[in-house]
């Protein structure tokens, strides 16, 4: 049976609240890197230049953020 639209809306709102809470709980540099990558569609080199860090550091911040967001979603 397919979920009714109001139920789906409530479920999606709860998922969004979970995601926003998880984003807010990230360390600031991790949050900045993941937001620039996922929402501003910047590549790692551009993020590195913008943040004044190495591409390797950007990779580490993004991987840490992804692990954190995934763990929060699975709770």
Buried (B, 14 or more C-beta within 10 A) or exposed (E): EEEEEEEEEEEEEEEEEBEEEBBEEBEEBBBBBBBBBBEEEBEBEBBBEBBEBEBEBBBBBBEBBBEBBEEBEEE
